[in-house]
Amino acid sequence: MPGPDAEHLKLTDFMDLQTLQEIQDNFAAIANVRATITDADGKVLTQAQPTREYVRRQMVIAAAESQRPTLQKEGTEYVAPIMVNEQRLGTLRMSVKGSAPGLDDAKAEMLATKFGLESRQIKSIATQVSKARNDRPAAIQFLFLLANAIARLCYQEFQLRQRIDELTAVYSVTMMLADARELSTVLERTVAVVCDLMETKAASIRLIDREKDELVIMAGHNLSKEYLAKGPVRLSTSYIDKTALSPVGFEYVRNMATDPRVQYPQESAREGIVSLLSVGMRYKGRAIGALRVYTATEQAFSPLKIDLLKAVAAQAAAAIENTRLLKETVEAQALEKQVQMAAEVQQRMIPQTPPKVPGVDLAAVYVPCFQLGGDFYDFIPLPGDNIGLAVADVAGKGVPASLIMASVRAALRAQVDNVYYLYEVIRRVNVMLYRDTTPSEFVTLFYGVLDARNKQFTFCNAGHPPGLIRRGNEIIELSAENMVLGIDPDEQYRQTVVQLRSGDVLLLYTDGLTDAMNFQKEIFGKQRLLEVFKQAANTAELVTEHILWEVRKYVGMAERTDDITMIVAVME
């Protein structure tokens, strides 16, 4: 809890009411006066009359000084030991010499003349002093009260120094662990420094592997390889560590050889470790492991020692997690660099500009959703002013999809160079893909050959969205019933031939176009695509720009979830 506000301190912030009452009672009895203690505002804190307990103690002391267990006498002296943590630091002594000698008339007159007082006043003062000196019960109580007060102050100083030492140690551990960049270094430094701080024989760190239900040994100091390899420690059955990882925060074992909770008592005895203290390691409330210390003899751990080990465990847990995060960051950066390089390679696979083919105006758009995409398009030059047009969509995202994309593109180009019939080209690509992929990996592909000289388009559609031909205000769909690639190696594919006319606009696209969604999770849809396609101008580049603009306007700032790919060919 936070301490008192420095601007609003009170006497009771430093001393309890019982102690204040006893100081008042002893002072009043010894000085033979009436006394009270008030706070800074004049509020009375103590009773005017002595407490019953104080009066009782006075009577007991007066009646039987020699029977009081805590009362000690050495000759004519009363002694009160000053004890801190069961250790004697010193002694408060009080001499008792009997009554003060009386004053005769001659001495009284001499003192009266010297101090300018009347002789009877001198005699009255002497009588009061004599009475005070003979008031032993009050003086004895005051003696022990002072001894206890000094002991309390010394103990508070002792605790304060221990706390300072603890904070210094934790700070040193924090600075030392902050310099480490390797997880193994953090772990080894932690167990070594814990042994020094706790003055124990050995220490170990076990981290949680929840998949294996195990606390895996990660570091040990002054523990043999045989002991470290003694066997698994299950998280679900290790009651010692379960308690340490609970809100209690720690668990203590006096003797590992006899405690039934210890899983390997014989191995502990052979190792020469007896007492155990385990504290849980947590990072942002999440349990990550346990820090243990071992002693060679039976040893209890003070609350300060337990708190110190908890503080070190908390710092070590933070250092371990930060080291893990740093390692993951470095690995992620390395992976990001490789992904960037792969993305650059993929971009080089996709034509940057369409080829110049007499009799046809070509344009294309490729907008990947991520760095690595699963869509691709290609222009494949063929003899006789023919041009191959390919648009494909690989199931999935990221690196796997991009690798399949590259494989399909390479296979398609390889088959086109050797095979004339489109259906045979697609069949061979299908067999290759089936052989090299899993059942969940497949590709949709639209491949066609455009004969610009004869205005003829031959195509084979393998499960892809149908191509579209705009002829005036009419839209013609180039659909087919062929299966996607990579599912059935025995699938037989069919090709189709369509005759084109001057002014016809051919659009090939992937479903990222029609599946684009706005903030209301409504897709752009095929019907909007048809309407937008009809409104577009008559050049290939303007068609792609218009469609892409309308899609982006519809989606707005909503997150994109798929690649967008288009090829447009306008017959001249």
Residue pairs with C-beta under 8 A, 6 or more apart in sequence:
4 10
4 13
10 39
10 40
11 20
11 37
11 39
11 40
11 45
12 20
12 39
12 45
17 45
17 46
19 145
19 149
20 37
20 45
20 46
21 46
21 47
21 51
21 54
22 51
22 54
22 141
22 145
23 37
23 145
24 35
24 36
24 37
24 46
25 50
25 51
25 54
25 138
25 141
26 54
26 138
26 139
26 141
26 142
26 145
27 33
27 35
27 142
28 34
28 35
28 50
29 50
29 58
29 135
29 137
29 138
30 132
30 135
30 138
30 139
30 142
31 132
32 128
32 131
32 132
32 135
34 48
36 44
36 45
36 46
36 48
37 44
37 45
37 46
38 44
38 45
39 45
54 141
57 137
57 141
58 137
58 138
58 141
59 137
60 68
61 68
61 71
61 136
61 137
61 140
61 141
62 136
62 137
65 71
65 73
65 136
65 140
66 73
70 144
71 78
71 140
72 78
72 79
72 80
72 81
73 79
74 93
76 95
76 96
76 97
77 93
77 94
77 95
77 96
78 93
78 94
78 96
78 139
78 140
78 143
79 91
79 92
79 93
79 94
80 91
80 92
80 93
80 94
80 143
80 144
80 146
80 147
81 88
81 90
81 91
81 92
81 147
82 88
82 89
82 90
82 91
82 92
82 147
82 150
82 151
82 154
83 89
83 151
84 151
84 154
84 155
84 158
85 155
85 158
89 151
89 154
90 150
92 143
92 146
92 147
92 150
94 139
94 140
94 143
96 136
97 133
98 134
99 130
99 133
99 134
100 126
100 129
100 130
100 133
102 126
102 130
103 111
103 122
103 123
103 126
105 119
108 119
108 120
108 122
108 123
109 119
111 117
111 119
111 122
112 118
112 119
112 121
112 122
115 122
159 304
162 304
163 304
166 304
166 307
166 308
166 311
169 197
169 308
169 312
170 308
170 311
170 312
170 315
172 193
173 190
173 193
173 197
173 312
173 315
173 316
174 315
174 319
176 189
176 193
177 186
177 189
177 190
177 315
177 316
177 319
178 319
180 186
180 189
180 319
180 323
181 323
181 326
182 323
183 320
183 323
183 324
183 327
184 219
186 316
186 319
186 320
186 323
187 205
187 218
187 219
187 320
188 219
188 221
190 203
190 205
190 219
190 291
190 312
190 316
190 319
191 203
191 204
191 205
191 219
191 220
191 221
191 291
192 203
192 221
193 312
194 200
194 203
194 221
194 291
194 293
194 309
194 312
195 201
195 202
195 203
195 221
195 222
195 293
197 308
197 309
197 312
198 277
198 293
198 301
198 305
198 308
198 309
200 293
200 294
200 295
201 222
201 272
201 273
201 294
201 295
201 296
202 220
202 221
202 222
202 223
202 271
202 273
202 293
202 294
203 220
203 221
203 222
203 291
203 292
203 293
203 294
204 217
204 219
204 220
204 221
204 223
204 228
204 291
204 292
204 294
205 217
205 218
205 219
205 220
205 281
205 289
205 290
205 291
205 292
205 316
206 215
206 216
206 217
206 218
206 233
206 241
206 289
206 290
206 292
207 215
207 216
207 218
207 281
207 288
207 289
207 320
208 214
208 215
208 216
208 235
208 287
208 288
208 289
209 215
209 216
210 235
212 232
213 234
213 235
213 236
214 232
214 233
214 234
214 235
215 233
215 234
215 235
215 238
215 241
215 289
215 290
217 228
217 233
218 289
220 227
220 228
223 271
223 273
223 294
224 271
226 267
227 267
227 268
227 270
227 271
230 264
230 267
231 263
231 264
233 241
233 263
235 241
235 242
236 242
237 263
238 263
239 251
239 261
240 251
240 253
240 261
240 262
240 276
240 278
241 251
241 278
241 280
241 290
243 250
243 251
243 278
244 250
244 251
244 278
244 279
244 280
244 290
245 280
245 282
245 287
245 290
246 280
249 279
249 280
249 310
250 277
250 278
250 279
250 280
250 306
250 309
250 310
251 277
251 278
252 275
252 276
252 277
252 278
252 300
252 301
252 306
253 259
253 261
253 262
253 275
253 276
253 277
253 278
254 274
254 275
254 298
254 300
255 274
255 275
255 298
256 262
256 265
256 268
256 269
256 273
256 274
256 275
256 276
256 294
257 265
257 266
257 268
257 269
257 274
258 265
259 265
262 268
262 276
268 274
272 296
273 294
273 295
273 296
274 294
274 295
274 296
274 297
274 298
274 299
275 294
275 295
275 297
275 298
275 299
275 300
275 301
276 292
276 293
276 294
276 295
277 292
277 293
277 301
277 305
277 306
277 309
278 290
278 291
278 292
279 290
279 291
279 292
279 306
279 309
279 310
279 313
280 287
280 289
280 290
280 313
281 287
281 288
281 289
281 290
281 291
281 313
281 314
281 316
281 317
281 320
282 288
282 314
282 317
283 317
283 318
283 320
283 321
288 317
288 320
288 321
289 317
289 320
291 309
291 312
291 313
291 316
293 309
301 309
339 371
339 372
339 399
340 371
342 371
342 372
342 399
342 402
343 371
343 372
343 402
346 372
346 373
346 402
346 405
346 406
349 376
349 406
349 409
350 366
350 376
350 377
350 378
351 364
351 377
351 378
351 379
354 362
354 363
354 364
354 379
354 540
355 362
355 379
355 381
355 387
357 385
357 387
357 450
357 452
358 385
358 452
358 453
359 385
359 452
359 453
359 455
359 571
359 572
360 387
360 450
360 452
360 569
360 570
360 571
360 572
361 539
361 540
361 541
361 569
361 570
361 572
362 379
362 387
362 540
362 567
362 568
362 569
363 539
363 540
363 541
363 543
363 544
363 567
363 568
364 377
364 379
364 544
364 565
364 566
364 567
364 568
365 544
365 548
365 564
365 565
365 566
366 373
366 375
366 376
366 377
366 563
366 564
366 565
367 512
367 548
367 563
367 564
367 565
368 375
368 563
369 397
369 512
369 560
369 561
369 562
369 563
370 397
370 398
372 397
372 398
372 399
372 401
372 402
373 397
373 401
373 402
373 405
373 563
374 393
374 394
374 395
374 396
374 397
374 401
374 402
374 404
374 405
374 563
375 391
375 392
375 393
375 394
375 405
375 510
375 512
375 563
375 564
375 565
376 390
376 391
376 392
376 394
376 405
376 408
376 409
376 565
377 389
377 390
377 391
377 392
377 508
377 565
377 566
377 567
378 388
378 389
378 390
378 409
378 412
378 413
379 387
379 388
379 389
379 567
380 387
380 388
380 389
380 390
380 412
380 413
380 416
381 387
381 388
382 388
382 416
382 449
384 451
384 453
385 451
385 452
385 453
386 449
386 450
386 451
386 452
387 449
387 450
387 452
388 416
388 447
388 448
388 449
388 450
389 446
389 447
389 448
389 449
389 450
389 506
389 508
389 567
389 569
390 409
390 412
390 445
390 446
390 447
390 448
391 445
391 446
391 464
391 508
391 509
391 510
391 565
391 566
391 567
392 405
392 408
392 409
392 443
392 444
392 445
392 446
392 464
392 510
393 443
393 444
393 445
393 464
393 510
393 511
393 512
393 563
393 565
394 401
394 402
394 404
394 405
394 408
394 441
394 443
395 401
395 440
395 441
395 442
395 443
396 404
396 440
396 441
400 441
404 433
404 437
404 441
404 443
405 443
407 432
407 433
407 436
408 429
408 433
408 443
408 445
408 485
411 428
411 429
411 432
411 433
412 425
412 429
412 445
412 447
415 424
415 425
415 428
415 429
416 425
419 425
419 428
421 495
422 447
422 448
422 449
422 458
422 459
422 460
422 495
423 460
423 492
423 493
423 494
423 495
425 447
425 460
426 445
426 447
426 460
426 462
426 482
426 485
426 493
427 491
427 492
427 493
429 445
429 485
430 462
430 485
430 486
430 488
430 489
430 491
430 493
431 489
433 441
433 442
433 443
433 485
433 486
434 485
434 486
434 487
434 488
434 489
435 489
437 486
439 487
441 486
442 463
442 484
442 485
442 486
442 487
443 462
443 484
443 485
443 486
444 462
444 463
444 464
444 465
444 484
444 485
444 510
444 511
445 461
445 462
445 463
445 464
445 484
445 485
446 459
446 460
446 461
446 462
446 464
446 465
446 466
446 467
446 478
446 508
447 459
447 460
447 462
448 457
448 458
448 459
448 460
448 467
448 478
448 508
449 457
449 458
449 459
450 456
450 457
450 506
450 569
451 457
451 458
452 571
455 499
455 500
455 501
455 502
455 504
455 571
456 497
456 498
456 499
456 500
457 478
457 497
457 498
457 499
457 500
457 506
458 495
458 496
458 497
459 467
459 478
459 480
459 495
459 496
459 498
460 480
460 482
460 493
460 494
460 495
460 496
461 467
461 478
461 479
461 480
461 482
461 496
462 482
462 483
462 484
462 485
462 493
463 482
463 483
463 484
463 485
464 484
464 510
465 509
465 510
465 511
465 514
466 477
466 478
466 479
466 480
467 477
467 478
467 506
467 507
467 508
467 509
468 475
468 476
468 477
468 478
468 506
468 507
468 509
468 530
468 533
469 475
469 476
469 478
469 498
469 500
469 504
469 505
469 506
469 507
470 476
470 504
470 505
470 507
470 533
470 534
470 536
471 501
471 503
471 504
472 503
473 534
475 530
475 533
475 534
476 498
478 496
478 498
480 494
480 496
481 494
482 491
482 493
482 494
483 491
500 506
500 571
501 571
502 571
502 572
503 538
503 570
503 571
504 570
504 571
505 533
505 536
505 538
505 540
505 543
505 568
505 569
505 570
505 571
506 567
506 568
506 569
506 570
506 571
507 533
507 543
507 547
507 566
507 567
507 568
508 566
508 567
508 568
509 529
509 564
509 565
509 566
509 567
510 562
510 563
510 564
510 565
510 566
511 562
512 562
512 563
512 564
512 565
513 524
513 529
513 547
513 551
513 564
513 565
513 566
514 523
514 524
514 525
514 526
514 529
515 523
515 524
515 561
515 562
516 523
516 524
516 551
516 554
516 555
516 560
516 562
516 564
517 523
517 524
517 555
517 558
517 561
518 554
518 555
518 556
518 558
519 556
519 557
519 558
524 551
524 554
524 555
528 550
528 554
529 547
532 546
532 547
532 550
532 551
533 543
533 547
535 546
536 542
536 543
536 546
536 547
537 543
537 546
538 570
539 570
540 568
540 569
540 570
541 568
543 568
543 570
544 566
544 568
547 566
548 564
548 566
551 564
